Amino acid sequence: MMLGQAGPVKVYVATRPVDFRKGIDGLALAVQEMCGLDPFCGAVFVFRAKRADRIKLLVWDQTGMVLVHKRLEGSKFVWPQVRDGVMRMSSAQLAALFEGLDWRLVRPERARRPLVAG
């Protein structure tokens, strides 16, 4: 994804649309109240508008809170079913979502755990 984070990052998606007039403080409060999570934990929090063409990402990068806002032109983001709560998403799925692709087609390839070292 972007934001310059090294290694895997936790991604949480608010499955119910939020008021897109909210800025950093309002979305950080939504993370605490709607998701029951710490907005300063370094995870990426993903929010959608009622119209599926807009997305906001909120993340604490150890120096401050970052807010990314994107509007797709001529198409809509593929969103999970609208319901209360939050869902997890992989970094690869977030990258696909952010590009306007169908993130549901991105499946992590799991490696078998070795039985012995060496």
C-alpha positions as CSV (number, residue, x, y, z in Angstrom):
1,M,0.0,0.0,0.0
2,M,1.2,3.6,0.4
3,L,1.9,5.6,3.6
4,G,5.5,4.2,3.7
5,Q,4.8,1.6,6.4
6,A,7.2,-1.4,6.4
7,G,5.9,-4.9,6.8
8,P,2.3,-6.0,7.2
9,V,-0.2,-3.5,8.6
10,K,-3.6,-4.2,10.1
11,V,-6.5,-2.8,8.1
12,Y,-10.0,-2.3,9.5
13,V,-13.0,-1.4,7.4
14,A,-16.0,0.3,8.9
15,T,-18.8,-1.5,7.0
16,R,-21.4,1.2,7.6
17,P,-21.0,4.5,5.7
18,V,-19.9,7.5,7.7
19,D,-20.6,11.2,7.4
20,F,-17.9,12.3,5.0
21,R,-17.9,15.8,6.4
22,K,-15.9,14.3,9.3
23,G,-12.2,15.1,9.4
24,I,-9.3,13.5,11.3
25,D,-10.8,14.1,14.8
26,G,-14.3,13.0,13.9
27,L,-13.0,9.8,12.2
28,A,-10.6,9.0,15.1
29,L,-13.6,9.3,17.5
30,A,-15.5,7.0,15.2
31,V,-12.7,4.4,15.4
32,Q,-13.1,4.5,19.2
33,E,-16.9,4.5,19.3
34,M,-18.0,2.5,16.3
35,C,-15.1,0.1,16.1
36,G,-14.0,-0.1,19.7
37,L,-10.4,0.3,18.6
38,D,-7.4,2.6,19.3
39,P,-7.0,5.1,16.4
40,F,-3.3,5.5,17.4
41,C,-2.3,1.9,17.1
42,G,-0.8,2.2,13.6
43,A,-3.5,0.3,11.8
44,V,-5.2,1.7,8.7
45,F,-8.9,2.5,9.2
46,V,-11.0,2.6,6.1
47,F,-14.3,4.6,5.8
48,R,-16.8,4.8,3.0
49,A,-19.4,7.4,2.0
50,K,-23.0,6.6,1.2
51,R,-22.1,7.0,-2.4
52,A,-19.6,4.2,-3.1
53,D,-17.3,6.5,-5.1
54,R,-15.4,7.9,-2.1
55,I,-13.0,6.5,0.5
56,K,-11.1,7.9,3.5
57,L,-8.1,6.2,5.2
58,L,-7.0,7.2,8.6
59,V,-3.7,6.1,10.1
60,W,-1.3,7.2,12.9
61,D,2.2,7.2,11.5
62,Q,4.1,7.8,14.8
63,T,4.5,11.5,14.0
64,G,0.8,12.5,13.4
65,M,-2.5,11.4,12.1
66,V,-2.7,11.0,8.3
67,L,-6.0,11.3,6.4
68,V,-6.2,10.2,2.8
69,H,-9.4,11.0,0.8
70,K,-10.0,9.6,-2.7
71,R,-12.9,9.9,-5.1
72,L,-13.1,7.6,-8.1
73,E,-14.1,9.3,-11.3
74,G,-16.7,7.4,-13.4
75,S,-16.9,4.3,-11.3
76,K,-17.5,3.0,-7.7
77,F,-15.4,1.2,-5.1
78,V,-16.3,-2.4,-4.4
79,W,-17.5,-2.4,-0.8
80,P,-18.4,-5.2,1.7
81,Q,-22.1,-5.6,2.5
82,V,-23.4,-2.6,4.6
83,R,-23.9,-3.7,8.2
84,D,-22.9,-2.6,11.7
85,G,-19.3,-3.3,12.7
86,V,-15.9,-3.6,11.3
87,M,-14.1,-6.2,9.2
88,R,-10.4,-7.0,8.6
89,M,-8.8,-6.7,5.2
90,S,-5.2,-7.6,4.1
91,S,-2.8,-4.9,2.9
92,A,-3.0,-6.4,-0.6
93,Q,-6.8,-6.2,-0.5
94,L,-6.6,-2.6,0.6
95,A,-4.3,-1.8,-2.2
96,A,-6.8,-3.3,-4.7
97,L,-9.7,-1.4,-3.1
98,F,-7.8,1.8,-3.2
99,E,-7.1,1.3,-7.0
100,G,-10.8,0.7,-7.6
101,L,-10.4,-3.0,-8.2
102,D,-12.5,-5.8,-6.7
103,W,-10.5,-6.5,-3.5
104,R,-12.5,-9.8,-3.0
105,L,-10.5,-11.4,-5.8
106,V,-7.2,-10.9,-3.9
107,R,-6.5,-14.0,-1.8
108,P,-3.3,-14.3,0.3
109,E,-1.2,-17.3,-0.7
110,R,-0.4,-19.2,2.5
111,A,2.9,-21.0,2.9
112,R,3.0,-24.3,4.7
113,R,4.6,-24.1,8.1
114,P,7.9,-26.1,8.0
115,L,8.1,-29.0,10.3
116,V,11.8,-28.5,11.0
117,A,14.3,-25.7,10.7
118,G,17.1,-26.0,8.2
